[in-house]
Amino acid sequence: MNTAVDPETEAEILLQGLPASPGICIGKAYLVHQGGVTVAKKYFIHESKLEAEKNRFKTAVKKASDELRRIIRETPEEFREQADILKTHVMLLNDKMLYQKSIDTIQNDRVNAEWALRKVVSSLKPVFMNMTDDYFRERWHDIAHVSDRIMQNLSGEAPVDIRNIDKRVILVARDLSPAETSQIHLERVKGFVTDLGGIASHTGIIARSLQIPAVLGLESATHMIRNDDLILVDGFKGRVIINPSEENLIKYEEMRYRYEVQVARMSRGAEAPAEAMDGALVQVMGNIELPEEVVSVRDYGGDGIGLYRTEFQYMSGNRFPTEFELYDKYRDVVEVMAPKPVVIRTLDINGDKAVSYTYPSEETNPALGLRAIRYCLQKPDIFLTQLRAILRAAVHGNVRVLFPMISSFEEVLETKRLLDKAAASLKKEGIPHNRDIDIGIMVEVPSAVILADIIAKEVDFFSIGTNDLIQYSLAIDRQNRQVAHLFDPLHPAILRMVKRVSDVARETNITLAMCGEMAGLPINIPILLGLGIQEMSMNPRSIPLIKQTIRALSVADTRDFIGEALKQTTAADVRKVLEEAYGCELSDKCYTE
């Protein structure tokens, strides 16, 4: 909801975007002027000058690489995550899909470097935007940031520099690249808002790692907000208020204070176990995409890695990674976390995610197509390479393997057969490995819920992926703004499905975990404990809050309560009984109402 008013009236204006990083900040707006990089008009290059034009492009790429490497060197150690993201941008500069295709376009089309780059980037955008996974869809913005830097060097334009801001402000920009956000000084920047970007974008990831409020995807913030406007950023609800009223200033300042007190209190107990009031212990773990994020899980007191998404190594290069490259990364994570568990999810890609080195046929509906375990079973050589790497890494610590998007019993049997084949080949070659690891499946499609009792006989644990389970069960595309509001983890159908899986896990004595976003919200915890979830995995920053929430509850009481919750017929009714039973302290209303 973007409510426009006459700016001369100085009336309050509410902008609605995406809540990328929690918290509240109030301050003066500082517009980072980014009108986009000016692209020269298309013109043709004489054959005799094609080599010089290609060299001009290569020089611009080299300069961009040098600039990013300098920023990486100057990035403080505490901003390690930003530096790691910039390293991926350096890799993208030389990626075949961007670098070589641009050179080939200059040669084949006989056009100037700017136009060739623009053509290549335009062709890549729909490929990324049609991906089914939020995280990889957002990688389009990385391609855009890298191409903008090259384009700036080709055109001679100066890049945006926010290092010299000399006052306390809230940044307002069309978008912020990781290179730009790495230059943020926390003593000067309270938070930021952007027109573009999503929760899974690197801009959102960096905001959360910096622990400053951020609202992204506002679409028109740079048009609605002027320099030095007083703005209020609500990173819980994704709201930005321009010219906030006195009433809202007082209300949100109180929320900000309560939130900061709560965060400080929780951080002091991050390392302590999540022990409920009646002595029940719950494992609270972290989800990671990059190996470097393991440090964040450890720092926030995580009891292990509950979901290690392994796709990044496949996406960031121009070929499938080798067994040793995979093993080397997995070993690093396992050794850092040892003896705590690391749950490694096998490759959850389909052809559209391997764009830089495979050329898949287009799928009308990739979400229901050749992805995850289906892709791996059709590409056994690729799958066996990863399975061998996982079994080798298991020598160095506590490893569990997790198979995504299982929808049939046959897939479980075939997957286990290939795991045994990988172990047998390692044994034959005399390579150290550990086959004695727990095997689990992601429960994220309705058929896996229905077949849970059969599948349980072949696995050691279930891990419920609520994001996809909700999407597939309720037929909701979260990227479609017209139906996104229907995406609700407390929908009675979802609670009944979780209960079905929980009952099977208890009857067959296997571990029940949850790694979807549902586990990272305090309001859901009484429900999850009541349903028998033994392990929860989430964004690392949520770990202290969830641990604190668990310590305030009795698991026995939640089991008594769950019967009442399961009687409710709407998600709103479920919330109502939750708040009546447990009060505001488990709801974001403590800070956002």
Long-range contacts (C-beta under 8 A, 24 or more apart in sequence): 2-218, 2-219, 2-220, 2-224, 4-224, 7-226, 10-243, 11-243, 12-241, 12-242, 12-243, 12-244, 12-245, 12-248, 13-224, 13-241, 13-242, 13-243, 14-239, 14-240, 14-241, 14-242, 15-193, 15-215, 15-218, 15-220, 15-221, 15-224, 15-239, 15-240, 15-241, 15-242, 16-218, 16-238, 16-239, 17-193, 17-215, 17-216, 17-217, 17-218, 17-219, 17-221, 17-238, 17-239, 17-240, 18-197, 18-198, 18-199, 18-204, 18-215, 18-216, 18-217, 18-238, 19-199, 19-215, 19-234, 19-235, 19-236, 19-237, 19-238, 20-197, 20-198, 20-199, 20-201, 20-203, 20-204, 20-207, 20-208, 20-214, 20-215, 20-216, 20-235, 20-238, 21-191, 21-204, 21-207, 21-208, 21-210, 21-211, 21-212, 21-213, 21-214, 21-235, 22-213, 22-235, 22-236, 22-259, 23-191, 23-211, 23-212, 23-213, 23-233, 23-235, 23-236, 23-256, 23-259, 24-213, 24-232, 24-233, 24-234, 24-235, 24-236, 24-252, 24-255, 24-256, 24-259, 24-591, 25-170, 25-190, 25-191, 25-212, 25-213, 25-232, 25-233, 25-235, 25-256, 26-190, 26-230, 26-231, 26-232, 26-233, 26-244, 26-249, 26-252, 26-253, 26-256, 27-168, 27-169, 27-170, 27-190, 27-191, 27-230, 27-231, 28-167, 28-168, 28-169, 28-170, 28-228, 28-229, 28-230, 28-231, 29-169, 29-170, 29-172, 29-225, 29-226, 29-227, 29-228, 29-229, 29-230, 29-231, 30-165, 30-167, 30-169, 30-170, 30-171, 30-172, 30-227, 31-172, 31-173, 31-222, 31-225, 31-226, 31-227, 32-160, 32-162, 32-171, 32-172, 32-173, 32-174, 32-176, 32-180, 33-160, 34-160, 34-173, 34-174, 34-175, 34-222, 35-174, 36-148, 36-174, 37-148, 37-151, 37-152, 37-155, 37-157, 38-155, 38-157, 39-114, 39-115, 39-118, 39-151, 39-155, 40-112, 40-114, 40-115, 40-154, 40-155, 41-115, 42-111, 42-112, 42-115, 43-111, 43-112, 43-115, 44-110, 44-111, 44-112, 45-106, 45-110, 45-111, 45-112, 46-110, 47-110, 50-106, 50-107, 50-110, 53-106, 53-112, 53-113, 54-103, 54-106, 54-107, 54-113, 56-113, 56-154, 57-102, 57-103, 57-106, 57-113, 57-116, 57-117, 57-150, 57-154, 58-103, 59-153, 60-113, 60-150, 60-151, 60-153, 60-154, 61-93, 61-94, 61-99, 61-150, 61-153, 63-153, 64-93, 64-146, 64-149, 64-150, 64-153, 65-90, 65-93, 65-94, 67-149, 67-159, 67-179, 68-93, 68-149, 68-179, 71-179, 71-182, 71-183, 75-182, 79-182, 79-209, 79-210, 80-292, 80-295, 81-205, 81-206, 81-209, 81-290, 81-292, 81-293, 81-296, 82-178, 82-181, 82-182, 82-206, 82-209, 83-182, 84-290, 84-292, 85-178, 85-202, 85-205, 85-206, 86-178, 86-179, 86-182, 88-142, 88-316, 89-142, 89-145, 89-146, 89-178, 89-179, 91-316, 91-317, 92-142, 92-143, 92-146, 92-316, 93-146, 93-150, 95-317, 95-318, 95-356, 96-318, 96-356, 96-357, 97-124, 97-318, 97-355, 97-356, 98-124, 98-143, 98-146, 98-147, 113-154, 114-151, 114-154, 114-155, 117-147, 117-150, 117-151, 117-154, 118-151, 121-147, 124-355, 127-352, 127-355, 128-355, 130-352, 130-366, 131-352, 131-353, 131-366, 132-350, 132-352, 132-366, 132-367, 132-371, 133-311, 133-348, 133-353, 134-198, 134-199, 134-200, 134-467, 134-478, 134-479, 135-200, 135-289, 135-309, 135-311, 136-311, 136-315, 136-349, 136-353, 137-198, 137-200, 137-479, 138-197, 138-198, 138-200, 138-201, 138-202, 138-204, 139-315, 141-175, 141-196, 141-197, 141-201, 141-202, 141-203, 142-178, 142-202, 144-175, 145-175, 145-177, 145-178, 145-179, 148-177, 149-177, 149-179, 162-189, 165-189, 170-231, 170-233, 172-221, 172-222, 172-225, 172-231, 173-222, 174-222, 175-203, 176-203, 177-203, 178-202, 178-203, 178-206, 181-206, 181-207, 181-210, 182-206, 184-210, 186-210, 186-212, 190-233, 191-233, 191-235, 193-218, 193-221, 193-225, 193-231, 193-233, 193-240, 194-218, 194-221, 195-219, 195-220, 195-221, 195-222, 207-235, 208-539, 208-541, 209-296, 209-541, 211-541, 215-239, 215-240, 234-592, 236-588, 236-591, 236-592, 237-588, 237-592, 255-590, 255-591, 255-592, 258-590, 258-591, 259-590, 259-591, 262-545, 262-590, 263-544, 263-545, 265-548, 266-544, 266-545, 266-547, 266-548, 267-544, 269-301, 269-544, 269-547, 269-548, 269-551, 270-299, 270-300, 270-301, 270-543, 270-544, 270-547, 271-301, 272-301, 272-547, 272-551, 273-303, 273-547, 274-303, 274-546, 274-547, 274-550, 274-551, 275-550, 275-551, 276-529, 276-550, 276-551, 276-553, 276-554, 276-555, 277-551, 277-552, 277-553, 277-554, 278-554, 278-555, 278-556, 278-557, 280-529, 280-554, 280-555, 280-556, 282-529, 282-533, 282-534, 282-535, 282-536, 282-550, 282-555, 283-513, 283-534, 283-535, 283-536, 284-535, 284-536, 284-537, 284-538, 284-543, 284-546, 284-547, 284-550, 285-341, 285-343, 285-535, 285-536, 285-537, 285-538, 285-543, 286-537, 286-538, 286-539, 286-540, 286-543, 287-515, 287-537, 287-538, 287-539, 287-540, 288-333, 288-540, 291-329, 291-332, 291-333, 293-540, 294-332, 294-333, 294-336, 294-337, 295-336, 296-540, 296-541, 297-337, 297-540, 297-543, 298-336, 298-337, 299-540, 300-540, 300-541, 300-543, 300-544, 301-543, 301-544, 301-547, 302-340, 302-540, 302-543, 303-340, 303-341, 303-535, 304-337, 304-340, 304-341, 304-342, 304-343, 304-398, 305-333, 305-337, 305-340, 305-341, 305-342, 305-343, 305-537, 306-341, 306-343, 306-463, 306-513, 306-515, 306-535, 306-536, 306-537, 306-538, 307-343, 307-345, 307-402, 307-463, 307-515, 307-537, 308-333, 308-342, 308-343, 308-344, 308-345, 309-345, 309-348, 310-344, 310-345, 310-346, 310-347, 310-348, 310-386, 311-347, 311-348, 311-349, 311-353, 314-347, 314-349, 314-353, 314-354, 315-349, 315-353, 315-354, 315-356, 317-356, 317-357, 318-356, 318-357, 319-357, 320-354, 320-357, 320-382, 320-385, 322-385, 323-385, 323-388, 323-389, 323-392, 324-389, 326-385, 326-386, 326-389, 326-390, 327-388, 327-389, 327-392, 327-393, 330-389, 330-390, 330-392, 330-393, 330-399, 331-392, 331-393, 331-396, 333-393, 334-393, 334-394, 334-396, 334-397, 334-398, 334-399, 335-396, 335-397, 337-397, 337-398, 338-396, 338-397, 338-398, 339-397, 339-398, 340-398, 341-398, 341-399, 341-400, 342-397, 342-398, 342-399, 342-400, 343-400, 343-401, 343-402, 343-440, 343-463, 343-513, 343-515, 343-537, 344-390, 344-393, 344-399, 344-400, 344-401, 344-402, 345-402, 345-403, 345-404, 345-442, 346-373, 346-376, 346-383, 346-386, 346-387, 346-390, 346-401, 346-402, 346-403, 346-404, 347-372, 347-375, 347-376, 347-382, 347-383, 347-386, 348-372, 348-404, 348-405, 349-375, 350-374, 350-375, 351-375, 367-471, 367-477, 371-405, 372-404, 372-405, 373-403, 373-404, 373-405, 373-406, 373-411, 373-415, 374-405, 374-411, 376-415, 377-411, 377-414, 377-415, 377-418, 380-418, 383-418, 384-418, 384-421, 384-422, 384-425, 387-418, 387-419, 387-422, 388-422, 388-425, 388-426, 388-431, 388-433, 390-437, 391-419, 391-422, 391-423, 391-426, 391-433, 391-434, 391-435, 391-437, 392-426, 392-431, 392-432, 392-433, 394-433, 394-434, 394-437, 395-432, 395-433, 395-434, 399-434, 399-437, 400-437, 400-438, 400-439, 400-440, 400-460, 400-461, 401-437, 401-438, 401-439, 401-440, 402-440, 402-441, 402-442, 402-463, 403-439, 403-440, 403-441, 403-442, 404-442, 404-444, 404-465, 405-442, 405-444, 405-445, 405-468, 406-441, 406-442, 406-443, 406-445, 406-448, 406-455, 407-445, 407-447, 407-448, 408-447, 408-451, 409-451, 409-454, 409-455, 409-458, 412-441, 412-455, 412-458, 412-459, 413-458, 416-458, 438-511, 440-511, 440-513, 442-468, 442-515, 443-469, 443-501, 444-468, 444-469, 444-472, 445-469, 445-472, 446-472, 446-473, 446-497, 449-497, 449-500, 449-501, 450-500, 452-500, 452-501, 452-504, 452-505, 453-504, 453-507, 453-508, 456-504, 456-505, 456-508, 456-510, 457-508, 459-510, 460-510, 460-511, 461-505, 461-510, 461-511, 461-512, 461-513, 462-501, 462-504, 462-505, 462-510, 462-511, 462-512, 462-513, 463-513, 463-514, 463-515, 463-537, 464-498, 464-501, 464-512, 464-513, 464-514, 464-515, 464-516, 464-533, 465-515, 465-516, 466-494, 466-514, 466-516, 466-517, 466-518, 466-519, 467-516, 467-517, 468-516, 469-494, 469-497, 469-516, 470-494, 470-516, 473-497, 488-571, 489-516, 489-517, 489-518, 489-521, 489-524, 490-524, 490-527, 490-571, 490-574, 490-575, 490-578, 491-571, 492-566, 492-568, 492-569, 492-570, 492-571, 492-574, 495-527, 495-531, 495-565, 495-566, 495-574, 496-566, 498-528, 498-531, 498-533, 499-531, 499-562, 499-566, 502-531, 502-532, 502-533, 505-532, 506-532, 511-535, 513-537, 519-546, 520-546, 521-588, 522-546, 522-549, 522-585, 522-586, 522-587, 522-588, 523-575, 523-578, 523-586, 523-587, 523-588, 525-549, 525-550, 525-553, 525-586, 526-553, 526-558, 526-561, 526-578, 526-581, 526-582, 526-586, 527-558, 527-562, 527-565, 527-574, 527-578, 529-553, 529-555, 529-558, 529-559, 530-555, 530-558, 530-559, 530-560, 530-561, 530-562, 530-565, 531-562, 532-559, 549-586, 552-585, 553-582
